[in-house]
């Protein structure tokens, strides 16, 4: 049927052109943004999952930084313990030299002068901080500070946070207690913290070098070695926890990419198809609009 008022062929061609044009615009937006979900209507469910995954990835990145800072704290503590061990090594050498029968009281006094300065330096190390957080506990057992909450630093190692997150506890080593060996009996750690009984002193104490035995200084060296071993174990665990977190984050990013990122090869093929459809649809619409001219020819 040939009619003037209604051109159904042109209407259908126009509908097809609009559909192709809409698909072409969507494909162009995806390719230009790199995302398969440009509008929430593209994939409402997938967008919701992607938002949660993105948040988890960002939290994981923050936790990764926190663990890195905790490792730096632990390494700084270990560095301080290493210097303390070197000082104790020198102190034990000085104490041994005082036992030389050829040394007079003046010689021993000279050894004692350096010995007291080294005690002052040990005290300074024991008061060291990392970004305002003390590296060492002020008192308590040299090896077990679990009962003192202030001596435990909790490090969250997953993005779940404080509710369901996995944690690692860093211990503030009790360096002062480890050095508190004088008059302890059998060269063990003295239970009562006292500067006169301690190899660390804030001032030039009246406790001379001769008041400490070689065995006591040796015990202090062993104590510091144990503190370093504990520190190394905690640092090693933190490093593995960080490695696990990075692996989890990598997998989360891959999962999120499958939802939100566009497949460029697939979408570029679709873009070429829609582009051809738009051009052909436009040409066919022009042809359909010309069909009404046939009615004019019949009238003429």
N, C-alpha and C positions, 0 to 999 in steps of 0.2 A: 504494500500500500504506500502511495506517495501522498504526503500531507504537508501543509504549510505551518500549522500551529504547533505541531509536535514533531520533534526530530529525536526520536528515541536512540538512534544510532549515535548521534553527537553526545547525548546525555550519558550513554554507557562509556563512550570514549573519554568523556570528561572525568567520569568516576574512576576509570582505570588510570588516567593520567594523575589525578590527585593522590591515589593510593601509591603509585610508583614514586611520585615526588616526595611523599611523606617518608617512604622507606629510604629514598636516596638521602634525605636530610638526616635521618637517624643514623644511617651508615657513615655519613660525613662527620657527624658529631662524635661517633665512636672512634673513628680513625684519628680525628684531630685531638681528642682528649685522652686516647689510649685506654679508655674504660668501656666495658661492655654494658654497664649500667649507667646511662647518662641521666635518666629521670627515674624516680622511684617506681613509676608505673612499668618500667621495662622489666623489672624482676623484684617485686616487693619483698618476697621471702629471702631471696639471695642478698638483697641490700641489708636487711636486718642482721643476717649472719655476718656479713662483711663488716658492719659497724662494730659488732662485738669482737671479731677477730682483730680488727685494727686497734681497738682499745687495749686488748691483751698484748699485742705486739709492742705498743708504746709503753705499757707498764713494764714489759720485759726489758725494754731498752733502759728504762730507769733503774730497774733492779740490777742490771748488768753494771751500770755506773756505781751503784752502791757497793756491790761486791768488789769492784775494782778499788774503791776507796778503802774498804775493809782490808784488802790485801796490802795496800800501801801502809795502812796503820800497822798491820802485823809485821811487815818488812822493816818499818821504822823501829818498832820495838826490838826486833831481832838485831838490828844494827846497834842499838844502844846496849844490848846484852853482849854483843861481840866486843865492843869497846870495854865494857866492864870486865870481861874475861881477860882482856889484855892488861888492864890495870892490875887485876888480881895476880896475874902472872908476874908482873914487875914487883908487886908487894911481897910475894913469896920469895922472890930473889933477894929483895932488900932484907927480909927477915932472916934468910939463910946467911947473908953476909955479916949480920950482927953476931953470929955465933963464931966468927973467926977469932981465934985466941990472940991474934996479932993486932986486933983493933982495940984502941983505947976508947975511953968514954967520949972523947971529942968526936972520934970517927962515928961512933954509934949515934951520937946526937945529930950528925949530918945525915945519916941514913933516916933517922926519925923525922927530920924536916921534910924530906921528900915523901916519906910514908904518910905523914899527916896531910900533905897537899893532895896526895892521891885519894885519901879518905874523903876530903872535901869534894873532889871531882866525882867520886862515886855517889855522893849525896846529891850533887847537881844532876847527874844522870837519872837518879831515882825520881826526880821531880819533873822530868821532861814531859812535854805534852805534844799532842798531834791535833792541830786545829782546835785547841782549847780542851781536848779530851786527854786526861792523864794516861801515860803509857803504862804506869805501874801502880799497883795497889800500895796503900800506905802502911798496912799492917796485915796480920793474919799469917796463916801457913804459907810457906814458900811455894807449895805445889798444889794446894787445894783451896780455891776461893769460892767454891760452889755455894757455900752458905751465905756469902755476902753478895747481895743482888747488885750493889754498885760496882762490883768487880767483874761483872758479866756483861758483855756487849752482845746483844742479839742481832744477828744479820739474817735478813729474809732473803732466801735464795730462789724464790719463785714469784711469779707475777700475781699470785693469789692473795698476797698481803698477809695481814695479821690474823685473819679469820681461819683460813685453811692452809696457810703457807708453811713451807718447810723452812726451818731455821738452823743456823749454826751459831754456837756461842763462842765468842772470843774472850779469853781470860786475860785480865790485867795481872801480869806476873808480879808476885810479891818480891821484888828485888831486895827491899830493905830487910825482909824476914830472912831471905837467903843469905844475907851478909851478916846476920846477927848470930855469931858463932862463939864469941868469947864467953868463957865460964859456963858453957852449955853442957859440959860433961860428954866425954867420948867424941868431942868435936862435932856434935850434932847441932841442929838449929836450936837456939835459945828461945823458949816459949815466951819470955818477957822481953818486949822490944825496949832496948836501952841503947843510947848513943855510945856509952862507955863500953858496951859489949859488942858494938857493931863496927864492921870495917868501913862503914860510911858514916861521916860526921859532918855536921853543918859548920862547925868551928874547929879550930885547932884544939882538939881534946887533950886533956891531961893524961889520957890512956896512951902510953908510949908504945912503940913498936915491940918492945920486949914483952908487953902484956899479952900479945897474941902469939900463939904457937904456930909452927909450920903446919902441923896437922889441922888446925882450925882454918888457916887460910886455904889449905888444900881442900878442905870440906866445902868452903865457900865456892871454890872453883868448880867443884863437882855439882854444887847446887845450881850455879849459873848454867852449867852445861845441860842440866836437866831442864831448866827453864827454856833454853834454846831449842831443845828437842821437842818440848811441848809446843813451842811457838811454830816450829817447822811443820809439825803434824797438822796444826790448825790451818796454816797457810796452804799446805798441800790440799787439804779438804776444800778450802775456799776456791782454789784454782780449778779443781774438778767440778765443783758446783757451778762455777762460771761457765765451764765448757759445756755442761749439760744444759744450762739456761740458753746458751747461744745456739745449741742444736735444736732445742724446742722452738726458739724464735724463728729459726730458719724454716722449720716445718710449718709453723703458723703462717709465715709469709707466703709459702708455696700454696697452702690451702686457700688463703685469701686471694691470691693471684688468680687461681682457677675460677673464682667467683666474679671478681671485679674487673680483671684486666681483659682487654679485647684480644682476640686471636687475629693478628694483623693479616696473615695470609688468607684466612677464611673471609674476613670482612672486606678486604680489598677486592676479592673475587665478587662478593655480593655487591659492592659499590659499583663495579664495572657493569654488572647485570642491570642494576637499577638505573644507572645512567643511560644505558641503551634503551630501556623501557620508557624512560621519560622522553627521550628524543623521538622514539618511534610513536609514542602515545600522542605527543604534540603534533606530529605530522599527520597522524590518522584523525585527530580531532579537526584539523583544518580540512581534511578531505570530507569528514562527516558533515561539517557545517556547509559544505558546498552541495550536498545532496538536495537541499530545498530549491536549488536553482533549476532542477529538472521540472518542478511544477510550473515555474515561470515560462519555461520553454513550451510546455504543453498549452499554456494560456496564450502564448504569443502567436 
